[in-house]
Amino acid sequence: AEHGSFSVVKLEPNLERELVYKTLGLDKDRIPTSWRRDLNYSARSTEDISKAITFEALPTNEGNIVAVLLFPPTDSRLTGQAESAESAKKQLASLFPAFVQCVTEQEFHKFAQRPMSKLPSFAYAGPDLHVNTPGTTFVALGDSIHCVKPYFGLGVNSAFEDVICLNQALDEADLGEWTAAAEKYSNIRGKEAEALVTLSRSFDGNFFEFVLPLILDGIFSNALPAIFGVNAIRMLQSEENTFTQVVARKRQDRILQAI
């Protein structure tokens, strides 16, 4: 899609990691009291990672836990083989027995009826994140300028950063100079949007695209910390690093590692 200098670039999907998902609710009254309510819970079925079903669960303020089950679209264990509450419970008991006790019979029924959903595609907007029309300036932010899969909370956290950046640009602009504020916002967040999506897309890769770089970063940064940086995920945990800085540093590290 394109409108003036505002355009959307959609990255090619990684077919080796194509996944769909279904959600599952864990009831607060069934969760063991020994379980911490301030942690994320993660599990994976035991077969090869390319065929595995992944369980990712996040706590809520109300005390319940909401889980997302990720699986290849060709895997029927949570769809065709789980079309009733009884069969859904049986499948989940075989895959993730520790969590079945936390699910109500009503939730098993709802889970069986839920269709599988697709994850979003990787896409970013730019170079401008605003569009000027006579008398009006439109500004885009959030998922409309950087669409990523829900890994590491990158999407929602970067959306908050978009809001902060736009707010600062408006505060610093002269009264009525909204177009100038929008341009400043575009100049800052446009590059960040592209870097975020490019970086997030690398986390969706196979062993050579995702796991191996993490291993190499660990080896080199431990051996020569003055020269090599830590892995990209650890760099993103620091508020001091922007997405463009992380991408640039990892590009530098790859060149040095190759030498």
C-alpha positions in Angstrom: 0.0 0.0 0.0 1.3 3.5 -0.7 0.1 7.1 -0.2 2.7 9.8 -1.2 5.8 9.0 0.8 3.8 6.8 3.3 4.1 3.2 2.2 3.9 -0.2 3.8 6.6 -2.9 3.2 5.6 -6.5 3.9 8.4 -8.9 4.5 8.3 -12.4 3.1 7.1 -15.0 5.7 9.3 -17.7 7.0 7.4 -20.8 5.8 9.6 -23.0 8.0 8.1 -21.2 11.1 4.6 -20.7 9.9 2.4 -21.0 13.0 -1.2 -20.5 14.1 -2.6 -20.3 17.6 -5.5 -20.9 19.9 -6.0 -19.3 23.3 -6.8 -21.1 26.6 -7.8 -19.6 30.0 -6.5 -20.9 33.3 -8.9 -20.2 36.2 -7.4 -18.4 39.2 -9.4 -20.7 41.6 -7.8 -23.8 40.1 -4.2 -22.6 39.9 -2.2 -24.1 42.7 -1.4 -21.7 45.5 2.3 -22.6 45.3 2.5 -21.1 41.7 3.7 -17.6 41.5 1.3 -15.2 39.9 3.9 -12.7 38.7 5.7 -15.0 36.2 5.1 -16.1 32.6 4.8 -19.8 32.1 6.3 -21.5 29.0 6.4 -25.1 27.9 6.9 -27.1 24.6 5.8 -30.5 23.6 8.8 -32.9 23.3 9.1 -33.6 19.6 11.2 -31.8 17.1 10.9 -28.1 17.4 9.6 -27.7 13.8 6.6 -29.9 14.8 6.3 -28.8 18.4 3.3 -27.2 20.1 4.4 -24.3 22.3 2.5 -23.1 25.4 3.0 -19.5 26.4 1.0 -18.1 29.4 0.8 -14.7 30.9 -0.8 -13.7 34.3 -3.6 -11.1 34.4 -4.3 -8.5 37.1 -7.4 -10.5 38.1 -5.3 -13.5 39.0 -6.2 -15.7 36.0 -3.6 -16.8 33.4 -4.2 -16.5 29.7 -2.3 -19.0 27.5 -1.5 -19.0 23.8 -0.8 -22.3 22.2 1.2 -22.0 19.0 1.4 -24.9 16.5 1.9 -25.6 12.7 -1.3 -25.2 10.8 -1.1 -28.8 9.5 -1.1 -30.1 13.1 -4.7 -31.3 13.9 -4.1 -32.2 17.6 -5.7 -29.0 18.8 -8.2 -28.6 16.0 -9.6 -31.7 14.3 -8.7 -34.0 17.2 -10.0 -31.6 19.8 -13.6 -30.8 18.6 -15.3 -31.5 21.9 -14.5 -30.6 25.5 -13.6 -34.2 26.3 -11.2 -34.6 23.4 -9.7 -31.2 24.0 -9.0 -32.1 27.6 -7.5 -35.4 26.5 -5.1 -33.7 24.0 -4.0 -31.0 26.4 -3.5 -33.6 29.1 -1.1 -35.5 26.9 0.7 -32.3 25.8 0.8 -30.2 28.9 -0.4 -32.2 31.9 0.8 -29.7 34.5 -1.7 -27.1 33.3 -4.9 -29.2 32.7 -5.9 -29.0 36.4 -6.2 -25.2 36.0 -8.8 -25.3 33.2 -12.5 -25.5 33.8 -14.9 -27.8 31.9 -16.5 -24.7 30.4 -13.2 -23.5 29.1 -12.4 -26.8 27.6 -15.7 -26.5 25.7 -14.9 -23.0 24.5 -11.4 -24.1 23.5 -12.8 -26.8 21.3 -15.1 -24.4 19.6 -12.5 -21.7 19.0 -11.1 -21.6 15.4 -7.3 -21.3 15.0 -6.0 -17.8 14.3 -3.1 -16.6 12.2 -0.2 -14.6 13.5 0.3 -11.2 11.9 2.8 -10.7 9.0 6.0 -8.7 9.4 5.5 -5.3 7.9 6.6 -1.7 8.5 5.6 1.7 7.2 7.8 4.5 6.0 9.7 6.6 5.2 7.1 9.0 6.4 4.6 8.1 9.1 2.3 10.9 8.4 0.1 12.1 5.5 -0.7 15.8 4.9 -4.0 16.7 3.3 -5.5 20.2 3.0 -6.1 21.4 6.5 -5.4 18.0 8.1 -2.4 16.0 9.1 -2.8 12.2 9.7 -0.2 10.4 11.9 0.2 6.6 12.1 1.6 4.7 15.0 1.5 1.3 16.7 0.8 -1.8 14.7 -0.1 0.4 11.6 3.6 1.2 11.3 5.4 -1.8 12.7 3.5 -5.1 12.6 5.4 -8.0 14.3 4.6 -11.3 15.8 4.0 -11.3 19.6 7.5 -12.1 20.7 9.2 -10.5 23.7 6.5 -7.8 23.9 8.2 -5.8 21.2 5.0 -4.6 19.5 3.2 -3.1 22.4 6.3 -1.6 24.0 7.3 0.1 20.8 3.7 1.4 20.4 4.1 3.1 23.8 7.4 4.6 22.5 5.6 5.9 19.4 3.1 7.7 21.7 5.9 9.2 23.8 7.8 10.4 20.8 4.7 12.0 19.2 3.9 13.6 22.5 7.4 15.1 22.8 7.3 16.3 19.2 3.9 18.1 19.8 5.2 19.6 23.1 8.3 21.0 21.3 6.4 22.4 18.3 5.2 25.9 18.2 1.4 26.4 18.6 -0.3 25.3 15.5 2.8 23.8 13.8 1.4 20.3 13.8 2.9 19.4 10.4 6.4 20.1 11.7 5.7 18.0 14.8 4.5 15.1 12.5 7.6 15.4 10.4 9.9 15.3 13.4 8.0 12.2 14.7 8.4 10.5 11.2 12.1 11.2 11.1 12.6 9.6 14.5 10.2 6.7 14.5 10.3 5.8 10.8 13.8 4.4 11.0 12.9 2.7 14.3 9.9 1.0 12.8 11.9 -0.6 10.0 14.7 -1.7 12.4 12.1 -3.2 14.8 10.5 -5.3 12.1 13.8 -6.4 10.6 15.1 -7.4 14.0 11.9 -9.2 15.0 11.8 -11.0 11.7 15.3 -12.4 12.5 13.9 -13.9 15.7 11.5 -15.9 13.6 14.2 -17.6 11.7 15.6 -21.2 11.8 18.7 -22.4 13.7 21.2 -20.6 11.5 19.2 -17.3 11.4 18.2 -17.1 15.1 19.8 -19.7 17.4 23.4 -19.7 16.0 23.8 -15.9 16.2 22.8 -16.1 19.8 25.4 -18.7 20.5 28.1 -16.8 18.6 27.3 -13.6 20.4 27.6 -15.4 23.7 31.0 -16.8 22.9 32.5 -13.6 21.4 31.1 -11.2 24.0 32.3 -13.4 26.9 35.8 -13.7 25.3 36.2 -10.1 24.1 33.5 -7.9 25.8 35.3 -4.7 24.9 34.9 -5.6 21.2 31.7 -7.6 20.8 28.3 -6.9 22.2 25.8 -9.2 23.9 23.1 -10.9 21.9 20.3 -8.8 20.4 17.7 -10.0 22.9 19.8 -8.9 25.9 20.5 -5.6 24.1 16.8 -4.9 23.7 16.3 -5.4 27.5 18.3 -2.1 28.0 16.3 1.1 27.7 19.4 2.8 26.5 19.4 0.9 23.1 17.2 1.9 20.2 16.2 -0.6 17.6 18.4 1.1 15.0 21.4 0.9 17.4 20.8 -2.8 18.0 20.6 -3.5 14.3 23.8 -1.5 13.6 25.7 -3.1 16.4 24.7 -6.6 15.4 25.7 -5.9 11.8 29.1 -4.7 13.1 29.5 -7.8 15.2 28.7 -10.1 12.3 31.4 -8.5 10.2 34.0 -8.8 12.9 33.0 -12.4 13.7 33.5 -13.2 10.0 37.0 -11.7 10.1 
